[in-house]
Each structure stands twice: as structure tokens, then as C-alpha cells.
Amino acid sequence: MSVRISWDELAESPKKAEQMFDLLMHAEYGNRVRTINGSGGDGGRDAWIEDIRRAVEFKSWTKLGKSQRAQVVRSLKRASEEDIASWVLVAPVHATPGELQWFNSLKGRYRNSFEMQLLDVRWLESKLAERPDIARYMMTTPHQEVVDMLRELHQEQAGLLGGVPDLAKRLNVLSARADELSPIWGLDFSTRGGQNSVFVRLKPGVPPQRIEVHLDTVEDDPAGSALTEAMSDALHYGAGTVIEPGSITRVDNEAITSLNLPWEQVAMVLPDQRVTAGFPRAASLRPRDSDGTKGRPLHLTLHYATEGSRGMYVHGTDTTGMLRLRVRIDRPGSEQNSDVGILLQYGSDDVQHPDAVDPEALLRTVTLLDSLDHAPGMVLTLGTEQIDLDAQPHEPTGHFAPIARALRDFILVRDELDVALPLPARWSRQDDRNIALLAGLLRGDEVAMPLSSTVCHQISTADEARQYMDLLERGHGGRIDFEMVGLALPVGEVQIPVDPLYVAFSRARITNAAEVTQAIASQAGAIPVDISPAAGSLVLGRRTPFPAPGADDGPATHSP
């Protein structure tokens, strides 16, 4: 349904006229336009489009009399002092030939400086015909229609004869009607468990809105605290959020108040207020000590920002693509402290886990993250500009040092043994342990081995079996060293051979002592002796033979 604008009535309400102009400019230019509050002097422009350097001046007059022409000349003179490429006058006038001749004379005066254009009532009406929601919003009060639509939704469900396709078609009609009610807020209808709901969302490309949302939350309720925090992020930093039905008691915003919504049935969708102009952009993040000393830089690519009333969140990644970064930057003069949120992840989102990322680059990233984790402050560098980020007082998380150790071990094992290993995206605890064991062995360390259940299966003569029994079972126990052949440790389902591997039990025992005693008594020629570590024994491993025991080390038995 088209709505006819009474331009004379609109001229008597400057606030409404400016609001209509604001909506039309954003409909025409989207986020490229910045509308200007002229209460302190607008410099001859009510709107400014930076990328084409166009100034737009709006007047709500319906004629160009002597006083109106004088105001145009003053506005034009102020605008000519700025660096503009074009100046456009928008006014709902039916320009007479004389008025057009007068405006053309002005154009001639400034033709060597910038272009000029007059957009009259015909232009305004053609734009409003394309956007009937703006005209409807300016001249009507649509709140009763929302209530009627909710009632219709219930009736459509109750009288559903054509099945789901019929319902979908009817809901599309309701949605199209609802979209005409406001040029700022879009309405979507939903039903769950017999409860009808209205989902309210900001339309894309609308002017910035002042919004105050009142929520019904329970004190000390974690869900309520999370909702309040999400709302704060959405309004103060443009992060976007969804408020489910039943949480909103009212919203203070002129455009939404005019809808007079049934708040108990209303949900709100606040999309992120994304800024992409000027992105992607190179940056670096350095730790900063309390004395001002700066550490090594973490090099970043900033991809986009979200902007709200208090400041912005800037989102980026490091050079490996494995780090996701969010920096909060508050507006100058704000009492808030800026902060940095850092998430290390495997892949471009939380479910992708690539194996081909350079582990050495990732190690550098994690090492720098550990420095940032312990630093009292940070410095964000953009080009030549340096921004100090004062971290909130916090205890270091300690999350990054263990990852760095695992990556160092991973790189050593991969390079020394020439094996292709997956990155530790989903390593089990066993994988972490095994990579640490392999790295220790490769460094020449004696490492504690998880071999408490390992049995050394030794085929012995009767004399050798008798010696084992005297030393390990009838005596006080003894240390035993031996070489293991054919052992492999799994890491991420890759079996890695460990040869040679020398293992020492600080105190050993025979697990099949009864069978050994019986075999000795029957004078068997070959006697199997199964040797394992005794309770409390240390189990050590190394890649070279253990040195011979000293005089105070006690007896030892060496077996191939």
C-alpha cells in the first residue's frame, strides 16, 4: 500500500524531515554515507560520502523564495571552503523555470571548483516509491498491524488445510507485509511449542541507532550474566547477538517504540556492525614490560572490525592462520581498559584441523603468545602508529608453554626420524607422552619409560635360570638392563620404530617363578624366564647402553 507524503506538513516538523532524509541517504549510499548533526554547524552539508567527496544539503522547504535562496547561498559558501567534488541540494520543491535559472547561475559561479545538482520533489517521491516502508513509517503508526499479524499467524496455523507448503506461502505473505512496517526494523515471525514470537532485526544499511534494551534477568543467574555481557558487547562494540523471547521488557528506540510490540513474545536479533573499509591490514602485537621494554612482535593480519557506541573489536589472524585474535579498542577518553582476547585453534574455524601448517611458524607464534600471556601490557602497531593496550590485572593462564614444549618435541622427532606426523590437533594423552619420550631419547637423555607391565622374555639354560632366581626371587632383588628390539611408539596413529632402545629396571622380578622352579627341577634344556619391573621400580630408557654399575650400585644382570 503506497502512502502519500504531505510535504507541507512535513516541512513543519523538521525532526521528522531530517529523519526521512537520513533514511533515504542510507538507502541510497549504505554505509558509505555519514549524516551530520548540524546543531553546531554542518559546514554546508547534512550528509557526506567520503569515497566520492560528495556533500549533500537537505532542506524541507516546498518553495525557493528569497529567504530560502539566501540560506542556500550561505550553505554553498560554507561547503565551497571544504575539499569537495560535488554539492547536492535535496528539497521537496516543484522548481519553476525561474528557480531553475537561479540555481543554474549558482552552478556557473562554482563550475571550476565542483559539480552541483538539485534533486527536487520528483526525485524524493521516486525514491520513496522504491522504499514504501520509509513513507509508511513517517506518516503512519503501524503497531496495531503487528498484533494483527500475530493473530493471523495463529489463525493460519489453526486453519492449515493445504499442508506445510501452504503455511510457508502464507508466512511469506505475512513476512512481506511486516517488512513494510518500518524502514529500520525488520520483523520475522516464528512459532515453537504453540508459542508465537516476533523476531526483530535491524535492516542492513540503516542509520546508526540509539538503542537501550531493558532485560528481565535473575540476579546471580549465570545465563542472565551471559546475556547481559552479550548485550553489552553488541551495543558497545557492535559484536551482534540474539535475545530470545521472554528476556526483553522494553526497548527505548523511537523507531521500535512506534511498533508497540508485545514484549513477552519478542526476540531481538542484533547483527554485528561490521566495518570492512581499510581491511585487510598488516599489524603486529608486542608484549610490553612495566618499564616500557617491548618484546618480539607477533605479526598479524587484521580482517575486519565491529563498531559500537563505546569502541570496536578488531578481528585478525596470525601468519599461520591458526591463531584467532580479537582486540578491543575503546574510544579516546573512555574510562574502559582495552583488552586482547586470543584463541589458538587448529584451522580457520573450530572444526577444521589441517596438518600442513608449518610447525616451526606455529612454534614461534605459541612462544610469543606465552610472552604476551605473562606481560603486564601490550603494544599494537598499525603502520607507524603504536597503540598501548593495558591488560587487565590477571594471572598468566599458562596455556601456551605446554603447547610450545609439545611442538619442540614434535619438530625434533619429525626432522630426526624423517617421519610425516599430523600436528597435535587431536592428540591423546598417550600421543603427548610418546612424542615427549621419543624427543628425550633423541636428545640422548635417560627418560622415564611407561613400561611397568613390560616383560623381558628370556630363553635361558638351567644355570642361567638358577642365577636369575637366586638374584631376583630368593635374594634382595637386583637391577637388570636389556636391549629391546622391534618396539614402536604410536603418535597420531603413526607407528614410529624405536631402535635401538636400552631399558633398565632398577629392581626386577620374575613373573613366572613357579614355572622356572619346576623347569629347573625337571632339568629342562631351555627355560623361559619372564622378567618385569618390581613394584616401585624405576624404568629408564636410552638409545645407548647403560654404563657399568659402580661399586655401590649393587649387582646387575645384563641380557641381550
C-alpha positions in Angstrom: 0.0 0.0 0.0 1.5 3.4 -1.0 1.4 6.3 1.4 1.2 9.9 0.1 3.5 12.3 1.7 2.2 15.8 2.6 5.3 17.8 2.1 3.9 21.0 3.6 3.0 19.1 6.8 6.5 17.5 6.8 8.1 21.0 6.4 6.5 22.0 9.7 8.2 19.0 11.5 12.0 19.5 10.9 12.9 16.5 13.1 10.7 14.1 11.0 12.0 15.6 7.8 15.6 15.1 8.9 14.8 11.5 9.9 13.3 10.8 6.4 16.4 12.4 4.8 18.7 10.2 7.0 16.8 7.1 6.0 16.9 8.0 2.2 20.6 8.7 2.3 21.4 5.4 3.9 19.1 3.6 1.4 20.9 5.3 -1.4 24.5 5.0 -0.2 24.5 2.4 2.5 27.4 2.5 5.0 29.3 4.8 2.7 27.4 7.9 3.9 27.9 9.8 7.1 25.0 12.0 8.2 25.9 15.1 10.1 24.2 16.8 13.1 24.1 20.4 12.2 23.4 21.8 15.6 27.0 23.0 15.8 27.3 24.0 12.2 27.3 21.4 9.4 29.7 23.1 7.0 27.1 23.3 4.3 26.4 19.6 4.2 23.9 17.4 6.0 25.5 14.2 4.6 29.0 13.3 3.4 30.0 10.5 1.1 33.8 10.2 1.6 34.7 7.9 -1.3 33.3 10.3 -4.0 33.7 13.5 -1.8 30.1 14.4 -2.2 28.3 16.9 0.2 24.5 16.7 0.4 22.4 19.5 1.9 18.8 18.9 2.8 16.0 21.5 3.1 12.4 20.7 3.9 11.0 23.7 2.1 8.5 23.3 -0.7 9.5 26.6 -2.4 12.6 28.6 -3.2 11.7 32.1 -2.1 14.0 35.0 -1.3 14.9 33.8 2.3 15.3 30.2 1.2 17.7 31.2 -1.6 19.8 33.2 0.9 20.1 30.1 3.1 21.2 28.0 0.0 23.9 30.6 -0.8 25.2 30.6 2.8 25.3 26.8 2.8 27.0 26.7 -0.5 29.6 29.2 0.5 30.5 27.1 3.6 30.7 23.9 1.6 33.0 25.6 -1.0 35.6 26.1 1.7 35.9 22.3 2.0 37.6 19.8 -0.3 34.5 18.5 -2.2 34.0 17.1 -5.7 30.2 17.8 -5.8 27.5 19.5 -3.8 23.8 18.3 -4.0 20.8 20.2 -2.7 17.8 18.0 -1.9 14.4 19.7 -1.3 10.7 18.8 -1.9 10.2 21.8 -4.3 8.4 21.9 -7.7 11.1 24.1 -9.2 9.8 26.8 -11.6 11.7 27.9 -14.7 12.9 31.0 -12.8 14.1 28.9 -9.8 15.9 26.6 -12.1 17.6 29.6 -13.9 18.6 30.9 -10.5 20.2 27.6 -9.4 22.0 27.3 -12.8 23.5 30.7 -12.2 24.9 29.4 -9.0 26.3 26.3 -10.8 28.1 28.7 -13.2 29.7 30.5 -10.3 31.3 27.3 -8.9 31.7 25.3 -12.2 35.5 25.4 -11.9 35.5 24.2 -8.3 33.0 21.3 -8.1 29.8 20.0 -9.6 26.3 21.0 -8.4 22.9 19.3 -8.6 19.3 20.0 -7.4 17.2 16.9 -6.5 13.6 18.1 -6.2 10.3 16.6 -5.1 10.1 14.3 -8.1 13.4 12.6 -7.1 12.2 12.3 -3.5 8.9 10.7 -4.5 10.6 8.3 -6.9 12.9 7.2 -4.0 10.0 6.8 -1.6 8.1 4.7 -4.2 11.1 2.3 -4.2 11.0 2.3 -0.3 7.4 2.5 0.8 8.4 1.4 4.2 10.1 4.8 4.8 7.0 6.7 3.7 4.7 4.4 5.8 6.9 4.8 8.8 7.0 8.6 8.5 3.2 9.1 8.2 1.5 6.2 10.0 1.6 4.3 13.3 1.8 0.6 12.4 1.8 -1.0 15.9 -1.7 -2.5 15.7 -0.7 -4.3 12.5 2.0 -6.3 14.4 -0.6 -7.5 16.9 -3.0 -8.3 14.0 -0.3 -10.3 12.2 0.4 -12.4 15.3 -3.3 -13.1 15.5 -3.3 -14.0 11.8 -0.3 -16.3 12.3 -2.3 -18.2 15.0 -5.3 -18.4 12.7 -3.2 -19.6 9.7 -1.9 -22.5 11.8 -5.3 -23.4 13.1 -6.8 -23.4 9.7 -4.0 -25.1 7.8 -5.7 -27.2 5.1 -3.0 -27.1 2.4 -0.2 -28.6 4.5 3.3 -27.3 5.1 3.7 -25.7 1.6 0.5 -23.7 2.1 1.7 -22.5 5.5 5.1 -21.5 4.1 3.4 -19.5 1.3 1.2 -17.7 3.9 4.1 -16.9 6.2 5.9 -15.4 3.2 3.0 -13.0 2.7 3.0 -12.1 6.4 6.8 -11.5 6.3 6.5 -9.3 3.2 3.8 -7.2 4.9 5.8 -6.9 8.1 8.8 -5.7 6.1 6.9 -2.6 5.0 6.1 -1.5 8.6 9.5 0.0 9.4 12.5 1.1 7.3 14.8 0.4 10.3 13.4 -2.7 11.9 12.6 -5.9 10.1 10.1 -8.4 11.6 10.2 -12.2 11.3 7.5 -14.5 12.8 8.2 -17.8 14.4 6.3 -20.4 16.4 7.7 -23.0 18.9 5.6 -25.3 21.0 2.5 -23.3 20.4 4.1 -20.0 21.3 4.1 -17.3 18.6 7.1 -15.0 18.6 8.3 -11.9 16.8 12.0 -11.7 15.9 13.1 -8.1 15.5 16.2 -7.3 13.5 17.9 -4.2 12.3 17.7 -3.8 8.5 21.0 -3.5 6.6 22.2 -0.1 5.7 20.1 1.8 8.2 21.4 4.9 10.0 23.1 4.4 13.4 20.5 3.8 16.1 20.4 4.8 19.8 19.1 1.6 21.5 18.5 1.0 25.2 17.4 -2.6 26.0 15.8 -3.5 29.3 16.1 -7.1 30.2 14.4 -9.4 32.7 17.2 -11.3 34.3 17.5 -13.1 37.7 20.3 -11.9 40.0 23.3 -14.4 40.2 21.9 -16.4 37.3 24.8 -17.4 35.0 22.5 -17.3 32.0 21.4 -13.8 32.9 25.0 -12.6 33.3 26.0 -14.2 30.0 23.0 -12.4 28.3 23.9 -9.1 29.8 27.5 -9.4 28.7 26.4 -10.4 25.2 24.2 -7.4 25.0 26.9 -5.1 26.3 29.3 -6.4 23.5 26.6 -5.9 20.9 25.7 -2.4 21.8 29.1 -1.1 23.0 31.3 -2.9 20.4 28.9 -4.0 17.6 29.5 -7.7 18.2 25.9 -8.8 17.5 23.8 -11.2 19.5 20.3 -12.8 19.7 18.0 -12.2 22.6 15.4 -15.0 22.9 11.7 -14.3 23.7 10.9 -13.7 27.4 14.0 -11.7 28.2 13.1 -8.2 27.0 10.8 -6.0 29.0 11.1 -2.9 26.7 13.4 -1.2 24.2 13.9 2.5 24.2 14.2 3.4 20.5 11.8 5.7 18.7 11.5 3.5 15.6 10.8 0.4 17.5 8.6 2.0 20.1 6.2 3.1 17.3 5.6 -0.6 16.7 4.3 -1.1 20.2 5.4 -4.7 20.3 4.1 -7.4 22.7 7.4 -7.7 24.5 6.7 -11.0 26.2 6.6 -12.5 22.7 9.6 -10.5 21.2 13.1 -11.7 20.4 15.8 -9.4 19.1 18.5 -10.1 16.5 21.3 -7.6 16.6 23.7 -8.3 13.7 27.4 -7.4 14.1 28.1 -3.9 12.9 31.0 -4.9 10.7 33.5 -2.4 9.2 35.5 -3.7 6.2 36.8 -0.4 4.8 40.6 -0.3 5.2 40.9 -4.0 5.7 42.8 -6.3 5.5 45.6 -4.6 7.2 49.0 -5.6 8.5 49.7 -5.2 12.2 51.9 -6.5 15.0 51.4 -7.2 18.7 54.3 -6.9 21.1 54.5 -7.7 24.9 55.4 -4.6 27.0 57.0 -4.8 30.4 56.2 -2.4 33.2 59.4 -0.5 32.4 58.2 0.0 28.8 60.6 -2.6 27.3 59.0 -4.3 24.2 59.3 -7.9 23.3 59.4 -9.6 19.9 56.4 -8.9 17.6 53.6 -11.3 16.7 52.8 -10.4 13.1 49.1 -10.3 12.3 46.6 -9.7 9.5 43.5 -7.7 10.7 40.5 -8.7 8.6 37.6 -6.6 9.9 36.2 -4.7 12.8 32.8 -4.4 14.6 32.0 -0.9 16.0 29.6 0.2 18.7 28.9 3.2 20.9 32.0 2.7 23.2 34.6 1.4 20.8 35.4 -1.5 18.5 36.5 -5.1 18.3 39.2 -5.7 15.7 39.4 -9.3 14.4 42.5 -10.9 12.9 44.7 -14.0 12.5 48.5 -14.6 12.6 50.6 -15.6 9.7 49.9 -19.3 10.2 46.2 -18.8 10.2 46.0 -21.0 13.4 45.5 -18.0 15.7 42.3 -16.1 16.0 42.7 -12.7 17.6 40.2 -10.1 18.9 41.4 -6.8 20.2 39.1 -4.4 22.0 39.9 -0.7 21.4 37.9 1.9 23.3 37.2 5.4 22.0 39.7 8.1 23.2 38.8 9.4 26.6 36.9 6.3 27.6 37.4 5.1 31.2 37.4 1.5 30.0 40.6 -0.5 29.7 41.4 -2.0 26.3 42.0 -5.7 26.2 43.1 -8.5 23.9 41.3 -11.9 23.5 43.4 -14.6 21.9 42.3 -18.1 20.8 44.7 -20.7 19.4 42.8 -23.0 17.2 43.6 -25.6 14.5 42.1 -24.3 11.3 40.1 -21.4 10.0 37.3 -22.5 12.3 36.9 -24.7 15.3 36.1 -27.9 13.4 38.8 -27.8 10.7 42.2 -29.3 11.6 44.8 -29.0 8.8 48.0 -31.0 9.2 50.1 -28.9 6.7 50.7 -25.8 8.8 54.4 -25.1 9.3 55.0 -26.3 12.9 58.1 -24.0 13.2 56.0 -21.0 12.4 53.3 -22.2 14.8 56.0 -22.7 17.5 57.1 -19.1 17.1 53.5 -18.0 17.4 52.9 -20.0 20.6 56.2 -18.8 22.1 55.2 -15.2 21.5 51.7 -16.0 23.0 53.4 -17.2 26.1 55.3 -13.9 26.4 52.1 -11.9 25.8 50.4 -14.1 28.4 52.9 -13.1 31.1 53.3 -9.4 30.0 51.6 -6.7 32.0 50.9 -4.7 28.8 50.9 -4.9 25.0 51.6 -2.6 22.1 49.5 -2.9 18.9 51.3 -1.4 15.8 49.5 -0.3 12.7 51.8 1.2 10.1 53.8 3.7 12.2 51.1 4.2 14.8 51.5 2.4 18.1 48.6 1.8 20.4 49.2 0.9 24.1 46.9 -1.8 25.3 46.8 -2.0 29.1 46.0 -5.6 30.1 43.6 -6.1 33.0 45.4 -7.4 36.1 45.4 -11.2 35.7 47.3 -14.3 36.5 49.0 -15.9 33.5 47.0 -18.8 32.1 50.0 -21.0 31.5 48.2 -22.5 28.5 50.9 -21.8 25.9 54.1 -23.1 27.5 53.0 -26.8 27.3 51.9 -26.4 23.7 55.4 -24.9 22.9 57.1 -27.9 24.6 55.0 -30.3 22.6 55.8 -28.5 19.3 59.5 -28.5 20.0 59.4 -32.3 20.6 57.2 -32.7 17.5 59.7 -30.8 15.3 62.7 -32.8 16.7 61.1 -36.2 16.1 59.8 -35.3 12.7 63.1 -34.0 11.4 65.5 -36.5 13.1 63.5 -39.6 12.2 62.2 -38.3 8.9 58.5 -39.2 9.5 55.4 -37.4 8.4 53.3 -36.7 11.5 50.0 -34.9 11.9 50.0 -31.7 14.0 48.9 -32.3 17.6 45.3 -31.1 16.9 43.6 -34.1 18.5 46.5 -35.9 20.1 45.5 -38.2 23.0 47.4 -38.1 26.3 49.2 -41.2 25.1 50.4 -39.3 21.9 51.7 -36.4 24.1 53.6 -38.8 26.3 55.0 -40.8 23.4 56.3 -37.7 21.5 57.9 -36.5 24.7 59.6 -39.9 25.2 60.8 -40.0 21.6 62.2 -36.5 21.8 64.0 -37.3 25.1 65.6 -40.4 23.6 66.7 -38.4 20.5 68.4 -35.8 22.7 70.4 -38.6 24.5 68.5 -38.2 27.8 67.6 -41.0 30.1 63.8 -40.9 30.1 61.3 -42.5 32.4 59.5 -45.2 30.4 55.9 -46.2 30.9 56.8 -49.9 30.8 55.5 -51.1 34.2 53.8 -54.0 32.5 56.6 -54.8 30.1 58.0 -58.3 30.4 61.5 -59.3 29.2 61.1 -62.8 27.8 64.5 -64.6 28.2 65.3 -68.1 27.0 67.9 -69.4 29.5 69.9 -72.5 30.3 69.2 -74.2 33.7 72.3 -72.5 35.2 71.2 -69.0 33.9 67.7 -69.6 35.2 69.1 -70.6 38.6 71.1 -67.4 38.7 68.1 -65.3 37.8 66.1 -67.0 40.6 68.9 -66.6 43.2 69.3 -62.9 42.3 65.8 -61.7 41.8 63.5 -64.0 43.8 65.5 -65.6 46.7 67.8 -62.6 47.2 67.0 -58.9 47.7 66.3 -58.2 44.1 68.6 -56.5 41.6 68.8 -54.1 38.7 68.6 -55.5 35.2 69.5 -53.8 31.9 68.5 -55.1 28.5 68.1 -54.1 24.9 64.6 -54.1 23.3 64.2 -54.8 19.6 61.1 -54.1 17.4 59.4 -51.6 19.7 57.3 -48.9 18.1 55.5 -46.0 19.8 52.3 -44.7 18.1 51.8 -40.9 17.6 48.6 -39.8 15.9 48.2 -43.4 14.5 51.7 -43.3 13.0 53.8 -46.2 14.3 57.4 -44.9 15.0 60.1 -47.6 15.4 62.4 -47.1 18.4 65.7 -49.0 17.6 67.9 -49.5 19.5 66.3 -49.0 22.9 68.1 -49.9 26.1 65.9 -50.3 29.2 66.8 -50.6 32.8 64.6 -51.9 35.7 66.0 -50.5 39.0 64.5 -53.6 40.7 63.3 -56.6 38.7 61.2 -59.6 39.5 60.3 -62.9 37.7 56.6 -63.2 36.9 56.7 -67.0 36.1 58.9 -68.1 39.1 56.8 -71.2 39.8 57.3 -72.4 36.2 61.0 -71.7 36.3 61.5 -73.6 39.5 59.6 -76.6 38.0 61.7 -76.5 34.8 65.0 -76.4 36.8 63.9 -79.4 38.8 63.0 -81.3 35.7 66.4 -80.4 34.2 64.9 -78.8 31.1 67.4 -77.6 28.5 65.7 -74.3 27.6 63.9 -72.4 30.3 61.8 -69.3 29.6 62.3 -66.6 32.2 59.8 -63.7 32.1 61.3 -60.6 33.9 59.3 -57.4 34.7 59.8 -54.4 36.9 59.0 -55.0 40.6 56.6 -52.7 42.5 58.2 -49.2 42.9 60.9 -49.9 40.3 62.3 -47.1 38.1 62.0 -47.9 34.4 64.6 -45.9 32.4 65.2 -45.9 28.7 68.1 -44.6 26.5 69.4 -45.1 23.0 72.9 -46.2 24.1 73.9 -49.0 26.5 73.8 -48.1 30.2 77.2 -47.6 31.8 78.5 -50.4 34.0 77.4 -50.1 37.7 79.7 -48.7 40.3 80.9 -50.5 43.4 77.9 -49.2 45.4 75.3 -49.8 42.8 74.7 -53.5 43.8 74.6 -56.5 41.4 73.3 -56.2 37.9 72.5 -58.7 35.2 72.9 -57.9 31.5 71.0 -59.7 28.9 70.7 -59.4 25.1 
